[in-house]
């Protein structure tokens, strides 16, 4: 488990360095295609030694480099609410990802929106990025495999409009034992520990849609990003400055 935590810290630093570079390139009018971006990201990852020697990473962030519309912000916030709901879930032993999937969709459903892919999958430790048999989604087969401590699971709700935009927020999590006030039936209760630490883009968040607890989650997550990833970024580097600007309270 510690190897998984450490590789995600290094990968988060690489992605933050990449986002700082990408933002600067676009601001200067540089035209980039996907191949250009992928090559530069690989360079950032290669600069962090032994990036994958202790784990496998999987992460998605959605960024807007101009001014998002009210509709885009609302859609992003609904996806973020689903992400927070999964991340914050506490559930009894025997619960499957099939049963938790609704948490990722509830906020989207309230606006009549949805996504057509699974909410999460297992991730191997220095193995396959998609590794079962457990997962989180609407596939009934997921109900056969309860989530237990030691499993990895991605948390990746999204929303997409053909030809317009796409949104996905993805972290890797570890299933862990939860410290609950009670233990009904002596079953034991579990929760999640996120190991991906890359800030959410503030300008895409419609704060008025959030509950107090959701605001607290975002602020705590950003504080954790700043605390844990800063040591992996060079002093006065564009990546560190980007992190300090983005990992703020809302």
Secondary structure, DSSP 4 states (H G I P E B T S, - for coil): -HHHHHHHHHHHHHHHHHHHHHHHHHHTT----HHHHHHHHHHHHHTSTTTTTT-----B----SS---HHHHHHHHHHHHHHHHHHT--EETT-BHHHHHHHHHHHHHTTT---SS-SEE---SSS-SS--S-EESS-GGGGGSB--TT-EEEE--EEEETTTEEEE-BEEEEEEE---S--GGG--EEEEEE----PPPGGG--GGG--HHHHHHHHHHHHHHHHHHGGGS-TT-HHHHHHHHHS---
